[in-house]
Amino acid sequence: MGYDVSFHPISPEEMQEWYFTPLSWVQQGQEEKVLALATQHGMEDFYAKKYLDTLRVGAETEPDELFDNFTLR
């Protein structure tokens, strides 16, 4: 089963809140904070788990890897 992806404008503050800060939590082993953020914003459990999976991939991705080469594992 594939995933549909939509692209929309996002502010630098939203990038920090939804990607960079949660990514640092995953890197520090604080995944429960990611799920708490998702719950706080009303994200359904299924999507919260997918969000966490995506952040896990991001945490394992080397800084010099090309974005278009990453896949969800």
N, CA, C and O atoms as a GROMACS GRO file, in nm:
protein
  292
    1MET      N    1   0.084  -0.117   0.000
    1MET     CA    2   0.000   0.000   0.000
    1MET      C    3   0.089   0.124   0.000
    1MET      O    4   0.182   0.133   0.080
    2GLY      N    5   0.062   0.216  -0.088
    2GLY     CA    6   0.140   0.339  -0.097
    2GLY      C    7   0.084   0.448  -0.009
    2GLY      O    8  -0.017   0.431   0.059
    3TYR      N    9   0.151   0.559  -0.012
    3TYR     CA   10   0.109   0.676   0.065
    3TYR      C   11   0.088   0.793  -0.029
    3TYR      O   12   0.164   0.812  -0.124
    4ASP      N   13  -0.014   0.870  -0.003
    4ASP     CA   14  -0.035   0.995  -0.075
    4ASP      C   15   0.038   1.104   0.002
    4ASP      O   16   0.031   1.109   0.125
    5VAL      N   17   0.106   1.190  -0.069
    5VAL     CA   18   0.179   1.299  -0.006
    5VAL      C   19   0.128   1.429  -0.065
    5VAL      O   20   0.118   1.443  -0.187
    6SER      N   21   0.097   1.522   0.021
    6SER     CA   22   0.059   1.655  -0.027
    6SER      C   23   0.164   1.754   0.021
    6SER      O   24   0.218   1.741   0.130
    7PHE      N   25   0.191   1.851  -0.061
    7PHE     CA   26   0.288   1.954  -0.027
    7PHE      C   27   0.213   2.085  -0.006
    7PHE      O   28   0.128   2.122  -0.086
    8HIS      N   29   0.245   2.154   0.102
    8HIS     CA   30   0.184   2.282   0.130
    8HIS      C   31   0.284   2.369   0.203
    8HIS      O   32   0.379   2.318   0.262
    9PRO      N   33   0.264   2.499   0.199
    9PRO     CA   34   0.358   2.590   0.267
    9PRO      C   35   0.362   2.560   0.417
    9PRO      O   36   0.261   2.529   0.479
   10ILE      N   37   0.481   2.571   0.472
   10ILE     CA   38   0.499   2.551   0.616
   10ILE      C   39   0.600   2.656   0.663
   10ILE      O   40   0.699   2.683   0.595
   11SER      N   41   0.573   2.714   0.777
   11SER     CA   42   0.660   2.820   0.828
   11SER      C   43   0.785   2.759   0.893
   11SER      O   44   0.786   2.641   0.928
   12PRO      N   45   0.889   2.839   0.909
   12PRO     CA   46   1.008   2.791   0.980
   12PRO      C   47   0.974   2.745   1.122
   12PRO      O   48   1.033   2.649   1.172
   13GLU      N   49   0.880   2.812   1.186
   13GLU     CA   50   0.841   2.772   1.322
   13GLU      C   51   0.772   2.634   1.321
   13GLU      O   52   0.795   2.552   1.410
   14GLU      N   53   0.689   2.611   1.220
   14GLU     CA   54   0.624   2.480   1.209
   14GLU      C   55   0.726   2.371   1.178
   14GLU      O   56   0.714   2.260   1.229
   15MET      N   57   0.824   2.401   1.097
   15MET     CA   58   0.931   2.302   1.068
   15MET      C   59   1.004   2.266   1.197
   15MET      O   60   1.035   2.149   1.222
   16GLN      N   61   1.030   2.366   1.278
   16GLN     CA   62   1.097   2.341   1.406
   16GLN      C   63   1.008   2.255   1.496
   16GLN      O   64   1.055   2.157   1.553
   17GLU      N   65   0.880   2.292   1.508
   17GLU     CA   66   0.788   2.220   1.597
   17GLU      C   67   0.760   2.078   1.552
   17GLU      O   68   0.756   1.986   1.633
   18TRP      N   69   0.740   2.059   1.419
   18TRP     CA   70   0.694   1.931   1.368
   18TRP      C   71   0.805   1.841   1.315
   18TRP      O   72   0.782   1.721   1.296
   19TYR      N   73   0.926   1.895   1.292
   19TYR     CA   74   1.032   1.808   1.240
   19TYR      C   75   1.159   1.813   1.324
   19TYR      O   76   1.200   1.711   1.380
   20PHE      N   77   1.221   1.929   1.334
   20PHE     CA   78   1.353   1.933   1.397
   20PHE      C   79   1.352   1.900   1.546
   20PHE      O   80   1.436   1.824   1.593
   21THR      N   81   1.257   1.956   1.620
   21THR     CA   82   1.250   1.924   1.763
   21THR      C   83   1.213   1.777   1.784
   21THR      O   84   1.281   1.708   1.860
   22PRO      N   85   1.107   1.726   1.719
   22PRO     CA   86   1.076   1.584   1.736
   22PRO      C   87   1.189   1.491   1.687
   22PRO      O   88   1.212   1.385   1.744
   23LEU      N   89   1.259   1.532   1.582
   23LEU     CA   90   1.373   1.451   1.536
   23LEU      C   91   1.478   1.440   1.646
   23LEU      O   92   1.534   1.332   1.668
   24SER      N   93   1.505   1.550   1.714
   24SER     CA   94   1.603   1.545   1.824
   24SER      C   95   1.553   1.456   1.937
   24SER      O   96   1.633   1.388   2.002
   25TRP      N   97   1.420   1.455   1.963
   25TRP     CA   98   1.366   1.366   2.065
   25TRP      C   99   1.391   1.220   2.029
   25TRP      O  100   1.430   1.141   2.114
   26VAL      N  101   1.369   1.185   1.902
   26VAL     CA  102   1.391   1.047   1.858
   26VAL      C  103   1.538   1.012   1.873
   26VAL      O  104   1.572   0.903   1.920
   27GLN      N  105   1.626   1.102   1.835
   27GLN     CA  106   1.769   1.078   1.846
   27GLN      C  107   1.812   1.059   1.992
   27GLN      O  108   1.911   0.991   2.020
   28GLN      N  109   1.739   1.120   2.084
   28GLN     CA  110   1.770   1.110   2.227
   28GLN      C  111   1.692   0.999   2.297
   28GLN      O  112   1.702   0.983   2.419
   29GLY      N  113   1.615   0.922   2.219
   29GLY     CA  114   1.538   0.812   2.277
   29GLY      C  115   1.413   0.855   2.350
   29GLY      O  116   1.363   0.783   2.436
   30GLN      N  117   1.361   0.973   2.318
   30GLN     CA  118   1.243   1.027   2.385
   30GLN      C  119   1.121   1.024   2.291
   30GLN      O  120   1.054   1.125   2.271
   31GLU      N  121   1.095   0.907   2.235
   31GLU     CA  122   0.987   0.894   2.137
   31GLU      C  123   0.849   0.923   2.195
   31GLU      O  124   0.758   0.962   2.122
   32GLU      N  125   0.833   0.906   2.325
   32GLU     CA  126   0.704   0.934   2.388
   32GLU      C  127   0.665   1.081   2.371
   32GLU      O  128   0.546   1.114   2.368
   33LYS      N  129   0.765   1.170   2.361
   33LYS     CA  130   0.736   1.312   2.340
   33LYS      C  131   0.674   1.335   2.202
   33LYS      O  132   0.588   1.422   2.185
   34VAL      N  133   0.718   1.258   2.104
   34VAL     CA  134   0.662   1.270   1.969
   34VAL      C  135   0.515   1.230   1.972
   34VAL      O  136   0.430   1.300   1.916
   35LEU      N  137   0.486   1.119   2.036
   35LEU     CA  138   0.347   1.073   2.043
   35LEU      C  139   0.261   1.170   2.124
   35LEU      O  140   0.143   1.189   2.093
   36ALA      N  141   0.318   1.231   2.228
   36ALA     CA  142   0.244   1.331   2.307
   36ALA      C  143   0.212   1.454   2.221
   36ALA      O  144   0.102   1.508   2.230
   37LEU      N  145   0.307   1.498   2.139
   37LEU     CA  146   0.284   1.611   2.049
   37LEU      C  147   0.171   1.578   1.951
   37LEU      O  148   0.082   1.660   1.928
   38ALA      N  149   0.176   1.460   1.895
   38ALA     CA  150   0.072   1.417   1.800
   38ALA      C  151  -0.064   1.414   1.868
   38ALA      O  152  -0.163   1.461   1.811
   39THR      N  153  -0.071   1.360   1.988
   39THR     CA  154  -0.196   1.352   2.063
   39THR      C  155  -0.247   1.492   2.097
   39THR      O  156  -0.367   1.519   2.086
   40GLN      N  157  -0.157   1.580   2.137
   40GLN     CA  158  -0.193   1.717   2.172
   40GLN      C  159  -0.262   1.788   2.056
   40GLN      O  160  -0.349   1.872   2.077
   41HIS      N  161  -0.223   1.754   1.934
   41HIS     CA  162  -0.280   1.817   1.815
   41HIS      C  163  -0.391   1.733   1.752
   41HIS      O  164  -0.436   1.762   1.641
   42GLY      N  165  -0.436   1.629   1.822
   42GLY     CA  166  -0.551   1.551   1.775
   42GLY      C  167  -0.522   1.452   1.664
   42GLY      O  168  -0.613   1.411   1.593
   43MET      N  169  -0.396   1.414   1.648
   43MET     CA  170  -0.360   1.319   1.543
   43MET      C  171  -0.408   1.179   1.583
   43MET      O  172  -0.388   1.136   1.697
   44GLU      N  173  -0.471   1.108   1.491
   44GLU     CA  174  -0.516   0.971   1.517
   44GLU      C  175  -0.395   0.881   1.538
   44GLU      O  176  -0.288   0.905   1.484
   45ASP      N  177  -0.414   0.776   1.618
   45ASP     CA  178  -0.304   0.685   1.653
   45ASP      C  179  -0.232   0.630   1.530
   45ASP      O  180  -0.109   0.625   1.528
   46PHE      N  181  -0.307   0.587   1.430
   46PHE     CA  182  -0.247   0.531   1.308
   46PHE      C  183  -0.147   0.630   1.248
   46PHE      O  184  -0.035   0.593   1.214
   47TYR      N  185  -0.190   0.756   1.235
   47TYR     CA  186  -0.104   0.857   1.173
   47TYR      C  187   0.009   0.899   1.265
   47TYR      O  188   0.118   0.934   1.218
   48ALA      N  189  -0.014   0.897   1.395
   48ALA     CA  190   0.092   0.929   1.491
   48ALA      C  191   0.205   0.826   1.480
   48ALA      O  192   0.322   0.862   1.488
   49LYS      N  193   0.169   0.700   1.463
   49LYS     CA  194   0.270   0.596   1.448
   49LYS      C  195   0.348   0.612   1.318
   49LYS      O  196   0.469   0.591   1.314
   50LYS      N  197   0.278   0.649   1.211
   50LYS     CA  198   0.346   0.673   1.082
   50LYS      C  199   0.439   0.793   1.092
   50LYS      O  200   0.549   0.792   1.037
   51TYR      N  201   0.395   0.897   1.162
   51TYR     CA  202   0.476   1.016   1.187
   51TYR      C  203   0.604   0.977   1.261
   51TYR      O  204   0.713   1.018   1.223
   52LEU      N  205   0.589   0.897   1.366
   52LEU     CA  206   0.705   0.851   1.442
   52LEU      C  207   0.796   0.765   1.354
   52LEU      O  208   0.919   0.780   1.361
   53ASP      N  209   0.740   0.678   1.273
   53ASP     CA  210   0.821   0.597   1.181
   53ASP      C  211   0.904   0.685   1.088
   53ASP      O  212   1.021   0.657   1.063
   54THR      N  213   0.842   0.791   1.036
   54THR     CA  214   0.912   0.882   0.946
   54THR      C  215   1.027   0.951   1.019
   54THR      O  216   1.136   0.965   0.963
   55LEU      N  217   1.004   0.994   1.141
   55LEU     CA  218   1.110   1.057   1.219
   55LEU      C  219   1.223   0.959   1.251
   55LEU      O  220   1.340   0.998   1.255
   56ARG      N  221   1.188   0.833   1.274
   56ARG     CA  222   1.293   0.732   1.297
   56ARG      C  223   1.384   0.719   1.176
   56ARG      O  224   1.506   0.710   1.190
   57VAL      N  225   1.325   0.720   1.057
   57VAL     CA  226   1.405   0.714   0.934
   57VAL      C  227   1.494   0.838   0.926
   57VAL      O  228   1.612   0.828   0.893
   58GLY      N  229   1.436   0.954   0.955
   58GLY     CA  230   1.514   1.078   0.953
   58GLY      C  231   1.630   1.073   1.050
   58GLY      O  232   1.739   1.122   1.020
   59ALA      N  233   1.608   1.014   1.167
   59ALA     CA  234   1.713   1.006   1.268
   59ALA      C  235   1.828   0.916   1.224
   59ALA      O  236   1.942   0.933   1.268
   60GLU      N  237   1.799   0.819   1.137
   60GLU     CA  238   1.902   0.726   1.088
   60GLU      C  239   1.968   0.774   0.959
   60GLU      O  240   2.064   0.712   0.912
   61THR      N  241   1.917   0.882   0.902
   61THR     CA  242   1.968   0.930   0.773
   61THR      C  243   2.091   1.017   0.796
   61THR      O  244   2.090   1.106   0.880
   62GLU      N  245   2.195   0.990   0.720
   62GLU     CA  246   2.318   1.068   0.731
   62GLU      C  247   2.297   1.208   0.675
   62GLU      O  248   2.220   1.226   0.580
   63PRO      N  249   2.364   1.308   0.732
   63PRO     CA  250   2.345   1.446   0.686
   63PRO      C  251   2.376   1.468   0.538
   63PRO      O  252   2.321   1.559   0.476
   64ASP      N  253   2.464   1.387   0.481
   64ASP     CA  254   2.502   1.408   0.340
   64ASP      C  255   2.421   1.322   0.242
   64ASP      O  256   2.447   1.324   0.122
   65GLU      N  257   2.323   1.246   0.293
   65GLU     CA  258   2.238   1.166   0.204
   65GLU      C  259   2.141   1.256   0.130
   65GLU      O  260   2.093   1.356   0.185
   66LEU      N  261   2.112   1.222   0.006
   66LEU     CA  262   2.016   1.297  -0.072
   66LEU      C  263   1.875   1.262  -0.027
   66LEU      O  264   1.844   1.146  -0.003
   67PHE      N  265   1.790   1.364  -0.017
   67PHE     CA  266   1.653   1.346   0.031
   67PHE      C  267   1.576   1.246  -0.054
   67PHE      O  268   1.500   1.165  -0.001
   68ASP      N  269   1.594   1.252  -0.185
   68ASP     CA  270   1.514   1.167  -0.273
   68ASP      C  271   1.556   1.020  -0.271
   68ASP      O  272   1.496   0.938  -0.340
   69ASN      N  273   1.659   0.986  -0.194
   69ASN     CA  274   1.704   0.848  -0.183
   69ASN      C  275   1.648   0.776  -0.062
   69ASN      O  276   1.665   0.655  -0.049
   70PHE      N  277   1.582   0.848   0.028
   70PHE     CA  278   1.537   0.782   0.150
   70PHE      C  279   1.404   0.710   0.128
   70PHE      O  280   1.321   0.756   0.049
   71THR      N  281   1.386   0.600   0.197
   71THR     CA  282   1.260   0.526   0.190
   71THR      C  283   1.222   0.487   0.332
   71THR      O  284   1.308   0.468   0.418
   72LEU      N  285   1.093   0.475   0.356
   72LEU     CA  286   1.048   0.426   0.485
   72LEU      C  287   1.082   0.280   0.495
   72LEU      O  288   1.057   0.203   0.402
   73ARG      N  289   1.137   0.243   0.604
   73ARG     CA  290   1.180   0.104   0.622
   73ARG      C  291   1.073   0.026   0.691
   73ARG      O  292   1.089  -0.094   0.716
   0.00000   0.00000   0.00000
